[in-house]
Amino acid sequence: MAFAKRDDRKNTYQLHGPLKKQGYDWWWHSFTGVSERTGKRRSFFVEFFTVNPALGTYRAVLGQDPENKARGLKPSYLMVKAGAWGEDALQLNGFYSWAETNISESPLTVRAGDCLLTENRLKGKVSVSKEQAENPAYMSDAGTMEFDLHIQKIVPYNVGYGTCPLFRKLNAFEMYWHASGIKSEYRGTVILNGETYKVIPSASWGYADKNWGSNFTSPWVWLSSNHLYSRKHHRTLKNSVFDIGGGCPKVFGIPLKRKLLSAFYYEGSEFEFNFSKFWTFTRTKFDCKETEDEIVWHVCQWNLFGKMVTDIRCKKSEMLFINYEDPLGRKRHNRLWNGGNGRGRVRLYRRRFFRDYLVDDILVKHAGCEYGEMDP
């Protein structure tokens, strides 16, 4: 079954049934721009995060606020998260109440204040004062980021029947994943703390996905890049991208330890390593570790048809701890390393009669990367 199959129904708003009172749904975008002043590249992210719509009031309810905690209030809001990696990495969180938020499912449109998200548009501004940033309820740094971008999604990653209508209706998984554009091109402008960056489609190395559910996974692993160079053929791979995500999925409350979903779209050919497609006999081994200066990922996956060995590293100095609270108002991921400048290597093989044949040995740049485990 092909994974590079677009399905906009899975990219729409998912907080129905029990998830209205205990659920989150977010749309994530990351891309690279070039400073008009210095000519240097910088990687950015923008996320629209929604939580517990049925508990909403005329104001955003921030779960980390001491008064809300004392009253036992769960979070309820739309959060627009925007930021950048590299030196002086930062994340800026702007909050809107459900009274200020309008979401249309078909076609997807999320609108709050000056912020807008559709399948092909990303526009808005997030501004956080120093006083707000000092308040732990905001889970934010101080600063301002304005963005106005057009999106063209080129390669999706549809994980298959695990996100089918029946499993979504049953809320079978604790955390769902759908990637509408693992290879996407962004065009437009970002203004971060007064500095303007141009985002050019051919050098944006963009990515778009979403997660939703009732809680988060632990460990939490994500790796993806479409800035790839073939060591075997000595050329840039212009029609390729890989994406890896997961950690410990839960199905009907049962943890499936150390499972990852992975896909490599290699110059038009598809290689997928998906534990839910049991007939492929996919197996996974992975290790993520923290050194003094870096976060390091090693992932090895194989099945009847192929094998993929991924080694990525990212400097801590260019990463940040990305902040979320779960639908119950708990902030249990406090060392969730998040970056956009990962680099490394992927070796991709075809398998025939249990023998591996090298397809390519690939250098990776500008990899989106994440790793963290929940506090006990």
C-alpha positions in Angstrom: 0.0 0.0 0.0 1.4 3.4 -1.0 2.1 5.8 1.8 2.6 9.0 -0.4 -1.2 9.3 -0.7 -2.8 12.7 0.1 -5.8 12.5 2.5 -7.0 16.0 3.6 -9.7 14.4 5.8 -6.9 13.3 8.2 -5.4 16.7 8.2 -8.6 18.4 9.4 -9.7 19.1 13.0 -10.1 15.9 15.1 -11.4 16.9 18.5 -14.8 15.2 18.5 -16.5 12.9 21.1 -14.4 12.4 24.3 -11.5 14.4 22.9 -13.6 17.6 23.2 -13.0 17.4 27.0 -9.7 15.6 27.0 -7.8 16.0 23.8 -5.4 18.0 21.8 -4.9 18.6 18.1 -2.0 20.5 16.4 -0.6 21.4 13.0 3.1 21.7 12.8 5.2 23.5 10.1 9.0 23.9 9.8 11.1 25.5 7.1 14.3 27.5 6.4 14.7 31.2 5.5 17.6 33.5 4.6 18.3 36.8 6.4 18.0 39.8 4.2 20.7 41.5 6.3 23.4 38.9 6.7 22.5 36.2 4.1 22.7 33.5 6.8 20.1 30.7 6.8 17.9 30.1 9.8 15.3 27.4 10.5 11.9 28.3 11.8 8.7 26.6 13.1 5.1 27.6 13.4 2.4 25.4 15.2 -1.3 25.8 15.8 -2.1 23.8 19.0 -5.7 23.3 20.3 -6.8 21.6 23.6 -10.0 20.8 25.3 -12.5 22.9 23.3 -15.5 21.8 25.4 -14.0 23.3 28.5 -13.5 26.7 26.8 -14.7 30.0 28.2 -14.4 33.7 27.1 -10.7 33.5 28.1 -7.8 31.1 27.4 -7.4 28.8 30.4 -3.7 28.1 30.9 -3.1 24.9 32.8 0.2 25.9 34.3 -1.3 29.0 35.9 -1.1 28.5 39.7 -4.6 29.8 40.3 -6.1 27.5 37.6 -4.1 24.6 39.1 -5.5 25.3 42.6 -9.0 25.3 41.1 -8.4 22.1 39.2 -9.0 23.7 35.8 -7.8 21.9 32.7 -6.3 23.9 29.9 -8.5 25.1 27.1 -7.2 27.3 24.3 -5.7 27.7 20.8 -2.0 28.3 21.1 0.0 29.6 18.2 3.6 28.6 18.8 6.3 30.3 16.6 10.1 30.3 16.9 13.5 29.5 15.5 16.4 27.1 16.0 20.2 27.9 16.0 22.0 30.3 18.1 19.6 32.0 20.5 16.9 29.4 19.8 13.5 30.5 21.1 9.8 29.6 21.2 7.0 32.1 21.5 3.5 31.1 22.6 0.4 33.2 21.9 -2.9 32.1 23.4 -6.5 32.6 22.3 -9.8 31.6 23.9 -12.3 29.4 22.1 -14.5 32.5 21.8 -11.8 34.1 19.7 -11.2 31.0 17.6 -12.9 29.8 14.5 -12.2 26.4 12.9 -13.7 25.1 9.7 -13.1 21.5 8.7 -13.7 21.4 5.0 -11.6 23.0 3.7 -9.4 23.3 6.8 -9.3 26.9 8.1 -8.1 27.9 11.6 -8.4 31.5 12.4 -7.8 33.5 15.6 -6.9 37.2 15.8 -4.4 37.9 13.0 -3.4 34.2 12.7 -4.6 32.0 9.9 -3.9 28.4 8.9 -5.2 26.6 5.8 -3.8 23.8 3.7 -1.7 26.2 1.7 -1.4 29.4 3.9 0.3 30.2 7.1 0.0 33.8 8.4 0.1 35.6 11.7 2.1 37.2 14.5 3.1 36.1 18.0 4.3 38.6 20.5 5.3 37.8 24.1 6.4 40.5 26.6 9.2 40.0 29.1 6.6 40.0 31.9 4.5 37.3 30.2 7.6 35.2 29.6 8.4 35.3 33.3 5.1 33.8 34.0 5.5 29.9 33.9 1.9 29.6 32.6 3.0 30.9 29.2 5.8 28.3 28.8 7.4 30.9 26.5 10.4 33.1 25.8 10.0 36.8 25.1 10.0 38.3 21.6 8.0 38.8 18.4 7.7 36.7 15.3 5.6 37.6 12.2 5.1 35.2 9.4 3.3 35.3 6.0 3.8 32.1 4.0 2.3 30.1 1.1 2.7 26.3 1.2 2.9 23.7 -1.5 2.8 20.2 -0.1 4.6 17.8 -2.4 5.1 14.4 -0.6 2.7 13.3 2.1 3.1 10.4 4.6 -0.1 8.6 5.2 0.5 6.0 7.9 -2.4 3.8 6.8 -5.3 2.1 8.5 -4.1 3.2 12.0 -5.6 6.6 11.2 -8.7 5.3 9.4 -12.2 6.6 10.2 -13.0 3.6 12.5 -9.8 3.8 14.6 -10.3 7.6 14.8 -13.9 7.2 16.0 -12.9 4.6 18.6 -10.0 6.8 19.8 -7.9 3.6 19.6 -4.5 5.4 19.8 -3.5 7.7 22.6 -1.5 9.8 20.0 -2.2 9.9 16.3 0.1 11.1 13.5 -0.5 12.3 10.0 2.0 14.1 7.8 0.4 16.0 5.0 3.7 17.3 3.6 6.9 15.6 4.7 8.4 17.4 1.7 6.8 20.8 1.4 7.9 24.1 -0.2 7.3 27.4 1.6 7.4 30.9 0.1 7.1 34.2 1.9 8.6 36.2 4.8 9.4 35.8 8.4 10.2 38.8 10.7 11.9 37.7 13.9 12.6 40.4 16.5 12.9 43.0 13.7 15.1 40.9 11.4 13.5 39.9 8.0 14.0 36.5 6.4 13.0 35.5 3.0 11.7 32.0 2.5 12.4 30.6 -1.0 10.6 27.4 -2.1 13.7 25.6 -3.5 15.7 26.2 -0.3 13.0 26.1 2.3 13.3 22.3 3.0 9.8 22.5 4.5 7.8 20.0 6.5 4.2 19.8 7.6 2.4 17.3 9.9 -0.1 17.0 12.7 -0.7 15.0 15.9 -3.8 14.6 18.0 -5.1 12.4 20.8 -5.6 12.3 24.5 -2.0 12.4 25.6 1.6 12.3 24.5 4.1 9.5 23.9 7.2 8.7 25.9 9.9 8.3 24.7 9.1 10.9 22.0 11.2 10.5 18.7 11.0 12.5 15.5 13.5 12.8 12.6 12.9 14.2 9.1 14.7 15.9 6.3 14.5 16.6 2.5 17.9 18.3 2.3 19.7 15.2 1.1 22.8 14.4 -0.9 23.7 11.1 -2.5 27.2 9.9 -1.6 26.7 7.0 -4.1 25.7 9.1 -7.1 27.4 12.4 -6.1 24.3 14.6 -6.5 21.6 16.4 -4.6 18.4 14.3 -4.2 15.7 16.7 -5.3 12.7 14.3 -5.1 13.5 12.5 -1.8 12.5 12.8 1.9 12.5 10.6 5.0 10.3 10.8 8.1 10.6 8.9 11.4 8.3 9.2 14.4 6.9 7.5 17.4 8.4 6.0 20.6 5.9 4.1 22.7 2.4 4.1 21.1 -0.6 3.0 23.1 -3.5 1.2 21.5 -6.6 0.9 23.6 -4.4 1.8 26.6 -1.9 -1.0 25.9 1.7 0.3 25.4 3.6 -1.0 22.3 7.1 -0.3 23.6 9.9 1.1 21.3 7.9 1.3 18.1 8.6 3.8 15.3 6.8 4.6 12.0 9.2 5.4 9.2 9.0 6.3 5.5 11.6 7.1 2.9 10.4 8.6 -0.4 13.5 8.0 -2.6 13.4 9.7 -6.0 9.9 8.4 -6.6 10.3 5.0 -4.9 8.7 4.2 -1.6 10.3 2.5 1.4 8.2 2.2 4.5 8.8 0.6 7.9 5.4 0.5 9.7 4.8 -1.8 12.6 1.0 -1.6 12.0 1.4 -3.2 8.6 2.2 -6.5 10.3 2.4 -8.5 7.0 5.7 -6.7 6.2 7.4 -8.1 9.4 8.8 -4.7 10.3 11.4 -4.6 13.1 12.9 -1.6 14.8 15.9 -0.9 17.1 16.7 2.6 18.2 18.8 4.5 20.6 18.7 8.2 21.5 21.3 9.6 23.9 22.5 12.9 25.3 26.2 13.7 25.2 27.8 16.8 26.7 27.2 18.9 23.5 24.8 16.9 21.3 21.7 14.8 21.1 22.4 11.6 19.1 19.9 9.3 17.3 20.5 5.8 15.9 17.6 4.0 14.2 17.8 0.7 12.4 14.6 -0.7 10.8 14.1 -3.6 8.4 11.3 -5.7 6.9 10.9 -8.2 4.1 11.5 -5.5 1.5 14.1 -3.1 2.7 16.3 -1.7 5.5 17.1 1.8 6.7 19.9 2.8 9.0 19.7 6.4 10.3 22.3 8.3 12.3 21.5 11.9 13.2 23.1 14.3 15.6 22.2 17.9 16.6 24.1 20.4 18.7 22.3 21.3 22.0 23.3 24.9 21.5 21.0 25.0 18.4 18.1 23.3 20.1 15.4 24.1 22.7 13.2 22.4 25.1 9.8 22.6 23.4 6.9 23.1 25.9 3.5 21.5 26.0 1.0 20.7 28.7 -1.2 17.7 28.3 -5.1 17.8 28.3 -5.1 17.1 32.0 -3.0 20.1 32.7 0.2 18.3 33.5 3.6 19.3 32.1 5.5 16.0 32.1 7.8 16.6 29.1 10.3 19.0 30.6 13.4 17.9 28.6 11.8 17.4 25.1 14.8 18.4 22.9 13.7 19.9 19.7 15.8 21.1 16.7 15.8 21.8 13.0 19.5 21.7 12.2 20.2 17.9 12.6 22.8 16.4 10.3 24.0 12.9 9.6 23.6 9.9 7.4 21.0 7.4 6.1 21.9 4.1 4.5 19.0 2.7 2.5 18.8 -0.9 1.2 16.5 -3.1 -0.8 16.0 -6.7 0.6 15.8 -9.7 -1.7 15.7 -13.2 -0.2 17.0 -11.8 3.1 20.0 -10.1 1.5 20.6 -6.4 1.6 21.5 -4.4 -1.5 22.5 -0.8 -1.1 20.2 1.7 -2.8 22.1 4.8 -1.5 24.3 6.2 1.2 22.9 9.7 1.9 24.2 12.8 3.7 21.5 14.7 5.7 21.2 18.4 6.6 18.5 20.5 8.1 16.9 17.6 9.8 14.0 18.2 12.1 14.7 16.3 15.3 13.1 15.6 18.6 13.8 13.4 21.6 12.5 13.3 25.2 11.0 11.2 27.9 8.4 12.2 30.4 9.1 12.9 34.0 8.1 10.0 36.3 
